[in-house]
């Protein structure tokens, strides 16, 4: 049985690309939370990537943060929900993981940073190709023999 500090050995054999959700749904900094909610509902996703303004220098690309469904729920309890934007509630910085990285390493990153989503990038170009969520990891765990 794995302890809190041990990993599931089978996760070391799987790659992020084996479990990730392909494609990235993104929004600019200034997107209203109502629009973020509409986008999540329309595309049936649990998180959106928040992109930097044009001209902003962000190490590793234009990713700035991630707004998850939980972030949206927490913000909905605030009286100024209608005035809030994506950059005000996004988890930052957006963490990326290479598609070829082991799923075990991605899980370690999620646990260490208390995140439910990682942006998956192509190793060589750094271009985003998908998102890895805790639900994706659960699906991978369910398929283990």
Backbone bond lengths (Angstrom), bond angles and torsions (degrees), N, CA, C in turn:
res aa  C-N    CA-C-N  psi(-1)  N-CA   C-N-CA  omega(-1)  CA-C   N-CA-C  phi
1 X - - - 1.447 - - 1.534 109.26 -
2 X 1.332 116.49 134.06 1.458 121.18 -179.13 1.525 109.97 -76.79
3 X 1.313 116.08 138.81 1.458 120.69 174.97 1.511 109.11 -93.47
4 X 1.318 116.76 -179.05 1.461 120.98 -178.38 1.529 112.29 -61.62
5 X 1.312 117.95 -25.45 1.465 119.98 -177.49 1.527 112.39 -101.59
6 X 1.326 117.67 -9.19 1.454 120.59 178.79 1.517 109.75 -95.16
7 X 1.322 115.55 153.39 1.448 119.31 177.02 1.516 109.94 -101.90
8 X 1.329 115.00 165.91 1.448 121.00 174.19 1.527 106.26 -81.04
9 X 1.339 118.73 116.33 1.471 120.39 -173.76 1.524 113.98 -52.95
10 X 1.321 117.98 -34.14 1.462 120.54 -178.61 1.527 112.11 -65.07
11 X 1.329 117.89 -26.81 1.468 120.91 179.42 1.518 111.22 -68.42
12 X 1.327 117.02 -24.03 1.460 120.46 177.78 1.521 111.10 -70.23
13 X 1.327 117.08 -24.92 1.459 121.86 -179.69 1.521 112.24 -82.30
14 X 1.326 117.24 -25.87 1.463 121.68 -179.26 1.518 110.57 -86.76
15 X 1.295 117.01 149.51 1.464 123.96 176.61 1.519 108.55 -104.70
16 X 1.304 116.00 156.46 1.464 122.04 178.69 1.525 110.08 -53.44
17 X 1.331 116.33 -42.27 1.465 120.99 -178.72 1.531 111.81 -59.74
18 X 1.330 117.96 -24.86 1.463 121.99 179.13 1.528 112.67 -72.77
19 X 1.314 117.31 -22.08 1.464 121.16 -174.21 1.524 114.30 -117.39
20 X 1.318 117.76 -20.80 1.471 121.68 -172.36 1.518 112.79 -65.00
21 X 1.315 113.79 163.37 1.461 122.82 173.21 1.524 106.61 -97.61
22 X 1.333 119.10 115.41 1.471 119.55 -176.95 1.523 112.47 -68.57
23 X 1.312 115.43 147.62 1.460 121.60 178.72 1.514 112.19 92.68
24 X 1.327 115.30 153.08 1.462 121.70 -178.93 1.520 108.40 -131.39
25 X 1.313 116.74 128.45 1.460 122.12 173.73 1.529 105.41 -102.22
26 X 1.323 116.59 125.08 1.462 120.37 -173.71 1.519 111.05 -129.77
27 X 1.325 114.42 161.55 1.463 121.52 175.77 1.524 108.86 -143.97
28 X 1.336 117.20 155.74 1.467 120.30 176.20 1.529 111.79 -74.24
29 X 1.321 115.78 164.07 1.473 123.93 177.60 1.524 113.01 -43.55
30 X 1.324 114.94 -50.65 1.467 121.29 -167.64 1.525 114.44 -83.56
31 X 1.316 118.80 7.59 1.462 121.93 -179.73 1.523 109.91 -63.68
32 X 1.337 116.31 130.87 1.472 120.30 179.67 1.527 109.45 -67.67
33 X 1.325 115.66 153.08 1.468 119.27 179.79 1.519 111.33 -66.87
34 X 1.319 117.63 -28.49 1.464 120.00 175.75 1.534 109.49 -63.94
35 X 1.320 116.62 -41.02 1.464 120.39 177.02 1.524 110.60 -67.79
36 X 1.334 117.20 -39.63 1.466 120.96 176.24 1.526 109.32 -58.09
37 X 1.321 117.17 -46.10 1.466 121.69 179.28 1.531 110.44 -60.96
38 X 1.322 116.63 -43.55 1.462 121.16 179.02 1.538 110.82 -61.60
39 X 1.331 116.30 -42.11 1.467 120.47 179.77 1.529 110.81 -64.96
40 X 1.335 116.93 -43.50 1.465 120.22 179.10 1.523 110.38 -60.92
41 X 1.326 116.35 -43.34 1.464 120.54 -179.49 1.528 111.35 -67.41
42 X 1.313 116.91 -43.06 1.458 121.47 -178.46 1.518 112.15 -64.42
43 X 1.333 115.99 -46.92 1.465 120.86 -176.64 1.529 113.07 -90.25
44 X 1.337 116.60 -3.20 1.457 122.80 178.82 1.528 111.36 54.77
45 X 1.339 115.23 52.09 1.460 121.97 178.14 1.524 109.15 -121.77
46 X 1.319 115.88 160.75 1.459 121.47 -178.59 1.517 112.82 -103.20
47 X 1.335 116.80 0.80 1.464 119.78 -179.61 1.525 110.27 -159.87
48 X 1.331 114.96 150.72 1.459 122.76 173.85 1.514 108.23 -123.75
49 X 1.316 115.78 144.17 1.460 121.09 174.53 1.519 107.40 -86.26
50 X 1.323 116.39 132.24 1.457 121.81 178.21 1.522 108.01 -97.58
51 X 1.332 115.64 124.68 1.460 121.20 -176.97 1.518 111.14 -95.89
52 X 1.325 115.33 149.75 1.464 121.93 178.48 1.521 109.97 -71.79
53 X 1.328 114.80 158.31 1.459 120.82 173.54 1.517 109.39 -63.44
54 X 1.312 116.69 154.07 1.459 119.48 174.86 1.523 108.96 -60.03
55 X 1.317 115.37 136.70 1.458 120.20 178.86 1.513 114.27 90.16
56 X 1.342 118.13 -17.07 1.464 119.81 176.78 1.516 109.19 -70.59
57 X 1.288 115.92 136.57 1.459 120.90 178.42 1.521 108.87 -94.13
58 X 1.303 116.08 111.23 1.453 121.44 179.26 1.532 107.37 -118.56
59 X 1.327 118.42 122.68 1.469 119.42 178.44 1.527 111.04 -56.22
60 X 1.312 116.48 131.65 1.455 120.96 176.93 1.507 115.08 83.89
61 X 1.315 118.76 3.98 1.457 119.69 177.74 1.506 112.97 132.08
62 X 1.315 116.20 -160.48 1.458 121.00 -175.12 1.520 113.15 -99.54
63 X 1.339 118.11 5.10 1.465 119.80 178.99 1.521 108.42 -72.02
64 X 1.288 115.85 136.46 1.448 119.26 179.37 1.520 111.04 -116.37
65 X 1.317 116.48 -42.52 1.449 119.56 -177.99 1.519 111.64 -165.91
66 X 1.325 115.04 -175.85 1.452 122.05 178.56 1.519 108.08 -133.70
67 X 1.336 116.41 132.42 1.461 121.65 172.26 1.521 106.46 -103.96
68 X 1.320 115.72 117.44 1.469 120.15 178.83 1.524 109.60 -97.47
69 X 1.319 115.71 169.22 1.459 120.28 176.59 1.529 111.06 -61.51
70 X 1.327 116.93 -33.56 1.468 120.24 177.77 1.535 110.65 -67.22
71 X 1.340 116.63 -41.32 1.470 120.01 175.96 1.530 109.93 -58.49
72 X 1.313 115.61 -41.99 1.461 120.98 -179.78 1.533 111.17 -64.81
73 X 1.325 116.60 -42.81 1.469 120.65 177.91 1.523 111.35 -61.76
74 X 1.323 116.34 -44.69 1.465 119.78 179.31 1.529 110.80 -61.88
75 X 1.325 116.82 -42.38 1.464 120.80 -179.58 1.521 111.65 -67.43
76 X 1.326 117.64 -29.88 1.467 120.73 -177.64 1.517 112.45 -65.54
77 X 1.309 117.12 -18.14 1.465 121.61 179.17 1.513 112.62 -82.33
78 X 1.331 117.53 -9.47 1.463 121.67 -179.42 1.524 109.87 -86.09
79 X 1.328 116.78 141.71 1.464 119.38 -178.56 1.533 113.63 -64.04
80 X 1.326 117.16 -22.69 1.471 119.66 -178.28 1.535 112.05 -99.50
81 X 1.329 117.97 27.63 1.463 122.50 -178.49 1.529 111.55 -50.49
82 X 1.328 116.33 -44.93 1.470 120.69 -177.01 1.522 113.15 -63.21
83 X 1.325 117.02 -17.73 1.461 120.73 -177.71 1.528 112.77 -101.57
84 X 1.317 117.56 -8.48 1.465 120.63 -176.63 1.527 111.48 -81.50
85 X 1.327 114.23 152.12 1.464 120.43 179.38 1.528 110.05 -121.23
86 X 1.319 115.16 169.59 1.459 121.34 -176.83 1.519 112.60 -55.61
87 X 1.328 117.42 -41.54 1.471 118.59 -176.18 1.515 112.68 -69.58
88 X 1.322 118.03 -17.86 1.458 120.50 179.70 1.525 113.50 -79.43
89 X 1.322 117.03 -21.28 1.467 119.37 -176.76 1.533 113.59 -119.39
90 X 1.309 117.34 -6.71 1.468 120.65 -176.38 1.516 111.73 -65.72
91 X 1.326 114.89 142.22 1.467 120.75 171.25 1.525 106.90 -74.76
92 X 1.311 116.06 124.66 1.459 120.31 -178.25 1.519 109.40 -129.04
93 X 1.285 118.54 156.44 1.460 125.79 -9.26 1.520 109.80 -73.97
94 X 1.320 116.21 158.57 1.459 120.00 175.67 1.524 107.65 -68.59
95 X 1.307 116.17 127.08 1.465 119.51 178.74 1.520 109.66 -95.54
96 X 1.316 114.77 139.50 1.458 120.46 179.08 1.518 109.82 -115.94
97 X 1.320 113.96 156.06 1.454 121.68 176.33 1.526 106.79 -139.15
98 X 1.318 116.67 139.86 1.460 121.05 179.10 1.528 110.06 -71.66
99 X 1.316 116.07 144.04 1.465 121.16 -177.47 1.524 112.55 -60.23
100 X 1.325 118.06 -29.27 1.455 121.62 -179.16 1.515 114.65 -87.04
101 X 1.315 117.33 -4.14 1.468 121.77 -179.98 1.523 109.36 -66.31
102 X 1.330 116.73 153.04 1.467 119.50 178.19 1.527 109.69 -67.64
103 X 1.319 114.83 147.26 1.459 120.09 177.99 1.526 109.64 -63.98
104 X 1.305 116.73 -31.19 1.462 121.67 177.44 1.533 110.68 -60.14
105 X 1.326 116.99 -44.05 1.474 121.08 179.15 1.528 110.49 -64.67
106 X 1.329 117.18 -40.58 1.468 120.75 178.67 1.530 110.74 -62.86
107 X 1.325 116.50 -42.04 1.463 120.75 177.73 1.526 109.87 -62.23
108 X 1.319 116.59 -42.70 1.460 120.96 177.86 1.533 110.24 -58.01
109 X 1.331 117.40 -44.04 1.470 121.24 178.57 1.529 111.23 -62.10
110 X 1.326 116.59 -43.65 1.468 120.95 -179.25 1.527 110.69 -61.89
111 X 1.327 115.66 -43.75 1.464 119.92 -179.09 1.527 110.63 -67.48
112 X 1.327 117.10 -47.46 1.461 121.22 -178.21 1.526 112.72 -60.04
113 X 1.327 116.39 -37.50 1.470 120.57 -175.62 1.526 112.68 -101.62
114 X 1.345 116.29 3.49 1.462 122.17 -179.92 1.526 111.47 52.20
115 X 1.336 115.71 51.38 1.458 122.64 -179.30 1.520 110.37 -116.26
116 X 1.315 115.41 149.76 1.456 119.87 177.12 1.525 112.17 -103.80
117 X 1.346 117.30 -6.61 1.461 120.89 -178.28 1.527 111.02 -143.59
118 X 1.333 115.75 139.03 1.462 122.54 172.77 1.525 107.48 -124.21
119 X 1.321 116.92 144.11 1.453 120.92 174.60 1.529 107.38 -84.91
120 X 1.318 116.21 127.86 1.460 121.64 -179.42 1.530 108.32 -94.37
121 X 1.326 114.87 127.83 1.462 120.15 -178.65 1.520 110.32 -120.79
122 X 1.318 114.40 153.86 1.460 120.67 172.58 1.527 106.87 -71.62
123 X 1.307 116.83 132.51 1.465 121.32 -172.45 1.530 112.38 -57.41
124 X 1.305 118.34 -48.65 1.472 120.73 -173.88 1.516 113.78 -73.58
125 X 1.322 117.13 -45.48 1.470 120.01 -174.30 1.524 113.07 -91.64
126 X 1.326 117.10 -22.49 1.455 120.08 -175.28 1.520 112.47 76.85
127 X 1.332 116.61 7.12 1.458 122.25 -178.26 1.531 109.78 -74.04
128 X 1.345 117.70 135.73 1.471 119.65 179.70 1.524 110.60 -69.90
129 X 1.324 115.60 134.52 1.461 119.54 179.18 1.525 112.49 -126.54
130 X 1.320 117.31 -5.32 1.449 119.20 179.73 1.512 112.42 176.26
131 X 1.320 114.32 -173.76 1.459 122.45 179.55 1.521 107.88 -132.91
132 X 1.317 116.01 139.60 1.459 122.08 174.33 1.516 107.33 -110.46
133 X 1.325 116.84 123.49 1.461 121.14 179.79 1.522 109.93 -115.88
134 X 1.305 115.54 168.73 1.460 120.21 176.50 1.522 110.34 -62.83
135 X 1.317 117.85 -32.22 1.463 121.15 176.82 1.529 110.81 -66.34
136 X 1.333 117.12 -38.39 1.471 120.50 175.74 1.531 110.36 -61.19
137 X 1.333 116.12 -40.82 1.468 120.21 179.20 1.540 109.42 -66.29
138 X 1.328 116.90 -40.94 1.471 120.37 178.18 1.523 110.51 -59.99
139 X 1.333 117.11 -41.83 1.471 120.48 177.67 1.536 110.45 -61.06
140 X 1.339 116.27 -42.27 1.469 120.30 179.33 1.532 110.23 -64.04
141 X 1.320 116.95 -41.90 1.470 120.76 179.10 1.524 110.87 -64.02
142 X 1.324 116.98 -36.60 1.465 121.23 -179.28 1.519 111.81 -67.08
143 X 1.329 117.51 -25.96 1.463 121.81 -178.67 1.523 113.16 -88.04
144 X 1.340 117.98 -8.93 1.453 120.70 -177.84 1.525 111.01 -65.13
145 X 1.318 115.04 140.95 1.485 119.78 178.54 1.502 111.02 -85.96
